């Protein structure tokens, strides 16, 4: 009987020690919350452990919110953590927004955080605007001169448009498009160099921050450089292309003329061949005329004398030219 009592006492002591060790893990957190007037009970801490929520994070967030006068229920903090949100950052954003008189509640802050945006940075950007430097943008004025412009955009985060609003890349792209349009509509590049402010005024008046998570406060031209004479380059390329076209057409006409010349030479040779053929038939015709008595012997000799006289006159007339 004594043995059973001893065993029971030992088991009870072990159970008490285990319970004390288990509760002891949360005692310091509970004591910290108690003195901070955060109102987190031991049972809530045990429930957090069972729900695989780190009590340290929730207690710190709860104490931070209570001390700032913005108490947030532990259930909301746990729910946000289980949704893979950053609890401490959301509480810090709420405190920063409250100090800056910016309207922001826990629901909006949690939604912004779960959307993948840094809600604390957004609140800080609402208080202290951010300056975004755009890459070098190239555009061509109406006189054909290329200009390179670099701008600095001063933006302020809009808390109400952070969820679903476009980011910095969209703002930079829109500003670059506005710069190209402004420079492209200028009559001369000198106008832009003399008054760079015309670009920023025109771009700023276009409402480029619509649908974005930011409010554009100002657009300042940081640098404007003169690039190439695009108009002259285009004219040169066009003239070179016209030259090549003209050369191709001239080459085509030359080839056609050469072909026509060769064709005429062939025709001349053909006519000469016909002439030689016709001359070859003359002796045969004369022989036939002599046989038939249509041509006398004296007539034949007279014709030969005429041919000899003609040949002699030709030789005498061509002698000075030969000399």
C-alpha positions as CSV (number, residue, x, y, z in Angstrom):
1,X,0.0,0.0,0.0
2,X,2.8,2.4,0.9
3,X,4.5,1.5,-2.4
4,X,1.4,2.6,-4.4
5,X,1.1,5.9,-2.5
6,X,4.8,6.5,-3.2
7,X,4.4,5.8,-6.9
8,X,1.3,8.1,-7.0
9,X,3.2,10.9,-5.3
10,X,6.1,10.5,-7.8
11,X,3.7,10.6,-10.8
12,X,1.8,13.6,-9.4
13,X,5.1,15.4,-8.8
14,X,6.2,14.6,-12.4
15,X,2.9,16.0,-13.7
16,X,3.2,19.1,-11.6
17,X,6.8,19.7,-12.8
18,X,5.8,19.2,-16.4
19,X,2.9,21.6,-16.0
20,X,5.1,24.1,-14.3
21,X,7.7,23.8,-17.0
22,X,5.0,24.2,-19.7
23,X,3.4,27.2,-18.0
24,X,6.8,28.6,-17.1
25,X,7.5,29.2,-20.9
26,X,4.6,31.6,-21.0
27,X,4.9,33.1,-17.6
28,X,7.5,35.8,-18.5
29,X,5.4,36.8,-21.6
30,X,2.2,36.9,-19.5
31,X,4.0,38.9,-16.8
32,X,5.3,41.3,-19.5
33,X,1.8,41.7,-21.0
34,X,0.3,42.2,-17.5
35,X,2.6,45.0,-16.5
36,X,2.2,46.6,-20.0
37,X,-1.6,46.4,-19.6
38,X,-1.8,44.5,-22.8
39,X,-4.3,42.0,-21.5
40,X,-3.0,38.7,-22.7
41,X,-3.9,35.7,-20.5
42,X,-2.0,32.5,-20.0
43,X,-4.7,30.5,-21.8
44,X,-4.4,32.8,-24.8
45,X,-0.6,32.2,-24.9
46,X,-1.2,28.4,-24.6
47,X,-3.7,28.6,-27.5
48,X,-1.2,30.5,-29.6
49,X,1.3,27.7,-29.1
50,X,-1.3,25.1,-30.1
51,X,-2.2,27.1,-33.2
52,X,1.6,27.3,-34.1
53,X,1.6,31.1,-33.6
54,X,4.7,32.5,-32.0
55,X,3.5,34.1,-28.7
56,X,6.5,36.4,-28.5
57,X,5.6,38.1,-31.8
58,X,1.9,38.6,-30.9
59,X,2.6,39.8,-27.4
60,X,5.2,42.3,-28.6
61,X,2.7,43.6,-31.3
62,X,-0.1,43.8,-28.7
63,X,2.1,45.7,-26.2
64,X,3.3,48.1,-29.0
65,X,-0.2,48.9,-30.1
66,X,-1.5,49.4,-26.5
67,X,1.3,51.7,-25.6
68,X,0.6,53.7,-28.7
69,X,-3.0,54.0,-27.8
70,X,-4.1,51.9,-30.7
71,X,-5.0,48.5,-29.2
72,X,-5.5,45.7,-31.6
73,X,-7.2,42.5,-30.6
74,X,-5.0,39.4,-30.4
75,X,-7.3,37.4,-32.6
76,X,-6.8,39.9,-35.4
77,X,-3.0,39.7,-34.9
78,X,-3.1,35.9,-34.9
79,X,-5.3,35.9,-38.0
80,X,-2.9,38.2,-39.8
81,X,0.1,36.1,-38.9
82,X,-1.6,32.9,-40.0
83,X,-2.2,34.7,-43.3
84,X,1.6,35.0,-43.6
85,X,1.5,38.7,-42.9
86,X,4.1,40.8,-41.0
87,X,2.4,41.7,-37.7
88,X,5.0,44.0,-36.3
89,X,5.4,45.9,-39.5
90,X,1.7,46.5,-39.7
91,X,1.6,47.8,-36.1
92,X,4.5,50.0,-36.7
93,X,2.8,51.4,-39.8
94,X,-0.4,52.1,-37.8
95,X,1.6,54.0,-35.2
96,X,3.5,56.0,-37.8
97,X,0.3,56.9,-39.6
98,X,-1.4,57.9,-36.4
99,X,1.5,60.2,-35.5
100,X,1.4,61.8,-39.0
101,X,-2.4,62.2,-38.8
102,X,-2.9,59.8,-41.7
103,X,-6.1,57.9,-41.7
104,X,-5.2,54.2,-41.6
105,X,-6.9,51.3,-39.7
106,X,-5.7,47.8,-39.1
107,X,-7.9,46.3,-41.8
108,X,-6.4,48.6,-44.5
109,X,-2.9,48.1,-43.2
110,X,-3.2,44.3,-43.2
111,X,-4.7,44.3,-46.7
112,X,-1.7,46.4,-48.0
113,X,0.7,44.1,-46.2
114,X,-0.9,41.0,-47.6
115,X,-0.9,42.6,-51.1
116,X,2.9,42.3,-51.0
117,X,3.7,46.0,-50.4
118,X,5.7,47.4,-47.5
119,X,3.0,49.3,-45.6
120,X,5.5,50.9,-43.2
121,X,7.6,52.2,-46.2
122,X,4.3,53.5,-47.8
123,X,3.4,55.4,-44.7
124,X,6.9,56.9,-44.4
125,X,6.8,57.8,-48.1
126,X,3.5,59.6,-47.4
127,X,5.2,61.7,-44.8
128,X,8.5,62.1,-46.5
129,X,8.1,62.0,-50.4
130,X,10.4,59.9,-52.4
131,X,12.5,61.1,-55.4
132,X,12.7,58.7,-58.3
133,X,15.4,59.3,-60.9
134,X,14.4,58.1,-64.4
135,X,16.9,56.6,-66.8
136,X,18.0,58.7,-69.8
137,X,15.1,59.3,-72.2
138,X,15.9,60.0,-75.9
139,X,13.5,62.0,-78.1
140,X,13.7,63.9,-81.4
141,X,12.4,67.5,-81.9
142,X,10.7,68.5,-85.1
143,X,14.0,70.0,-86.5
144,X,15.5,66.5,-86.4
145,X,17.9,67.0,-83.5
146,X,18.0,64.3,-80.8
147,X,17.9,65.2,-77.1
148,X,18.6,63.1,-74.0
149,X,16.7,64.0,-70.9
150,X,17.0,62.8,-67.3
151,X,14.2,63.7,-64.8
152,X,13.6,63.4,-61.1
153,X,10.1,62.6,-60.0
154,X,9.0,63.5,-56.5
155,X,6.2,61.1,-55.5
156,X,4.1,60.6,-52.4
157,X,2.5,57.3,-51.6
158,X,-1.3,57.3,-51.6
159,X,-2.5,54.9,-48.9
160,X,-6.0,54.5,-50.4
161,X,-4.6,53.5,-53.8
162,X,-1.8,51.1,-52.6
163,X,-4.0,48.1,-53.0
164,X,-4.5,47.6,-56.8
165,X,-2.4,50.6,-57.7
166,X,0.5,50.5,-60.2
167,X,4.1,50.7,-58.9
168,X,7.1,52.9,-59.6
169,X,7.8,51.2,-63.0
170,X,4.5,52.4,-64.3
171,X,5.2,56.0,-63.2
172,X,8.7,55.9,-64.8
173,X,7.3,54.5,-68.0
174,X,4.5,57.2,-68.2
175,X,6.9,60.0,-67.4
176,X,9.3,58.8,-70.1
177,X,6.4,58.6,-72.6
178,X,5.4,62.2,-71.7
179,X,9.0,63.4,-72.2
180,X,9.2,61.9,-75.6
181,X,5.8,63.5,-76.6
182,X,6.8,66.9,-75.2
183,X,10.2,67.0,-77.0
184,X,8.7,65.5,-80.2
185,X,6.1,68.3,-80.4
186,X,8.7,71.1,-80.0
187,X,9.5,73.0,-83.2
188,X,13.2,73.2,-82.4
189,X,15.5,71.6,-80.0
190,X,16.7,75.1,-79.0
191,X,13.2,75.7,-77.4
192,X,13.7,72.8,-75.1
193,X,17.3,73.8,-74.2
194,X,16.2,77.4,-73.5
195,X,13.2,76.3,-71.4
196,X,13.4,72.8,-70.1
197,X,10.6,73.6,-67.7
198,X,8.1,73.3,-70.6
199,X,8.7,69.5,-70.5
200,X,7.9,69.1,-66.8
201,X,4.8,71.4,-67.0
202,X,3.4,69.5,-69.9
203,X,4.1,66.1,-68.4
204,X,2.8,67.1,-65.0
205,X,-0.4,68.4,-66.4
206,X,-1.1,65.0,-68.1
207,X,-2.3,63.3,-64.9
208,X,0.2,60.5,-65.2
209,X,-0.4,59.3,-61.6
210,X,-3.9,58.1,-62.4
211,X,-4.3,54.4,-61.5
212,X,-1.0,54.3,-59.6
213,X,-0.2,54.0,-55.9
214,X,1.5,57.4,-55.9
215,X,0.7,61.1,-56.2
216,X,3.2,62.9,-58.4
217,X,4.2,66.2,-56.6
218,X,6.7,67.5,-59.1
219,X,8.7,66.5,-62.2
220,X,12.1,68.2,-62.5
221,X,14.4,68.1,-65.5
222,X,17.9,67.2,-64.1
223,X,19.8,67.2,-67.4
224,X,19.3,67.7,-71.1
225,X,22.0,66.8,-73.6
226,X,22.1,67.2,-77.4
227,X,22.4,63.9,-79.3
228,X,22.7,63.2,-83.0
229,X,21.2,65.0,-85.9
230,X,18.7,62.4,-86.7
231,X,17.1,64.4,-89.5
232,X,20.4,64.8,-91.3
233,X,21.1,61.1,-90.9
234,X,17.8,60.2,-92.3
235,X,18.3,62.5,-95.3
236,X,21.7,61.1,-95.9
237,X,20.4,57.5,-95.8
238,X,17.6,58.5,-98.2
239,X,20.0,60.2,-100.6
240,X,22.2,57.1,-100.5
241,X,19.2,54.9,-101.2
242,X,18.1,57.1,-104.1
243,X,21.7,57.0,-105.4
244,X,21.7,53.2,-105.4
245,X,18.3,53.2,-107.1
246,X,19.6,55.6,-109.8
247,X,22.7,53.5,-110.3
248,X,20.7,50.3,-110.6
249,X,18.4,52.0,-113.2
250,X,21.5,53.3,-115.1
251,X,23.0,49.9,-115.1
252,X,19.8,48.5,-116.5
253,X,19.7,51.1,-119.3
254,X,23.4,50.4,-120.1
255,X,22.7,46.7,-120.3
256,X,19.8,47.3,-122.6
257,X,21.8,49.7,-124.8
258,X,24.6,47.1,-125.0
259,X,22.1,44.4,-126.0
260,X,20.6,46.7,-128.6
261,X,24.1,47.5,-130.0
262,X,24.9,43.8,-130.3
263,X,21.6,43.2,-131.9
264,X,22.3,46.0,-134.5
265,X,25.7,44.5,-135.2
266,X,24.2,41.2,-135.8
267,X,21.7,42.7,-138.2
268,X,24.5,44.5,-140.1
269,X,26.4,41.3,-140.5
270,X,23.2,39.7,-141.7
271,X,22.6,42.4,-144.3
272,X,26.2,42.1,-145.4
273,X,25.8,38.4,-145.9
274,X,22.7,39.0,-148.0
275,X,24.7,41.6,-150.0
276,X,27.5,39.2,-150.6
277,X,25.0,36.6,-151.6
278,X,23.3,39.0,-154.0
279,X,26.6,40.1,-155.6
280,X,27.6,36.4,-156.0
281,X,24.5,36.0,-158.3
282,X,25.5,38.8,-160.7
283,X,28.2,36.9,-162.7
284,X,25.8,34.0,-163.0
285,X,23.1,36.3,-164.3
286,X,25.5,37.9,-166.8
287,X,26.6,34.5,-168.0
288,X,23.0,33.5,-168.5
289,X,22.4,36.8,-170.4
290,X,25.4,36.1,-172.7
291,X,24.3,32.6,-173.5
292,X,20.8,33.7,-174.3
293,X,22.0,36.6,-176.5
294,X,20.5,39.3,-174.3
295,X,23.9,40.8,-173.6
296,X,26.6,41.3,-176.3
297,X,30.3,40.9,-175.9
298,X,30.8,44.7,-176.5
299,X,28.3,45.5,-173.9
300,X,30.2,43.3,-171.4
301,X,33.5,45.0,-172.2
302,X,32.0,48.5,-171.9
303,X,30.7,47.5,-168.5
304,X,34.2,46.3,-167.5
305,X,35.7,49.6,-168.7
306,X,33.2,51.6,-166.7
307,X,34.0,49.5,-163.6
308,X,37.8,50.0,-164.1
309,X,37.3,53.8,-164.6
310,X,35.2,53.9,-161.4
311,X,37.8,52.0,-159.4
312,X,40.6,54.3,-160.7
313,X,38.6,57.4,-159.7
314,X,38.1,56.0,-156.2
315,X,41.8,55.2,-155.8
316,X,42.8,58.7,-157.0
317,X,40.3,60.4,-154.7
318,X,41.4,58.3,-151.7
319,X,45.2,58.8,-152.2
320,X,45.5,62.1,-150.3
321,X,43.6,60.7,-147.4
322,X,45.8,57.7,-147.3
323,X,48.9,60.0,-147.3
